[in-house]
Amino acid sequence: MATAELHGQKISPFEQGYAAFLKGQSLEKNPFDTENNTSPFSKQRWIDGWNKAQREARRKV
């Protein structure tokens, strides 16, 4: 499972997805989208975070 930290604190899959959009990563860069992924919930939460960041960016334009 993909894990990430921000300032020493673990961040959730949702937060990872949100941050990925802000960094310019595509939706296909989901680290939870692998053959060995045993957590479809984490995959979906990452997508949810990415989509939320995208919606918020559109509203600001």
C-alpha positions in Angstrom: 0.0 0.0 0.0 1.2 3.5 -0.8 1.9 5.7 2.1 3.0 9.3 2.2 4.0 11.8 4.9 3.8 15.5 5.2 6.0 17.1 7.9 6.3 13.7 9.5 2.6 13.1 9.6 1.0 10.3 7.6 -1.6 11.7 5.1 -4.7 9.8 4.0 -5.3 8.6 0.5 -7.8 11.4 0.0 -5.1 14.0 0.9 -2.6 12.3 -1.3 -5.0 12.5 -4.3 -5.7 16.2 -3.5 -2.0 17.0 -3.3 -1.3 15.0 -6.5 -3.7 17.2 -8.5 -2.0 20.3 -7.0 1.3 19.0 -8.1 0.0 18.5 -11.7 -0.1 14.7 -11.6 -2.6 13.0 -13.8 -5.4 10.8 -12.5 -3.6 7.8 -13.9 -0.8 8.3 -11.4 -2.9 6.8 -8.6 -0.4 4.8 -6.4 -3.3 2.6 -5.2 -4.1 1.5 -8.8 -1.9 -1.6 -8.9 -2.4 -5.3 -9.5 -1.4 -6.0 -6.0 -3.7 -3.4 -4.4 -5.7 -5.0 -1.7 -7.5 -1.8 -0.8 -10.0 -0.6 -3.4 -11.3 1.9 -0.8 -7.9 3.7 -0.7 -7.9 3.8 -4.5 -11.3 5.4 -4.6 -10.5 7.9 -1.8 -7.4 9.0 -3.7 -9.6 9.6 -6.8 -12.1 11.5 -4.6 -9.3 13.8 -3.4 -8.0 14.4 -6.9 -11.5 15.2 -8.2 -12.2 17.6 -5.3 -9.0 19.5 -6.0 -9.9 19.7 -9.6 -13.4 21.0 -8.9 -12.1 23.6 -6.5 -9.5 24.7 -9.1 -12.3 25.1 -11.7 -14.4 27.2 -9.4 -11.5 29.7 -8.9 -11.1 30.3 -12.6 
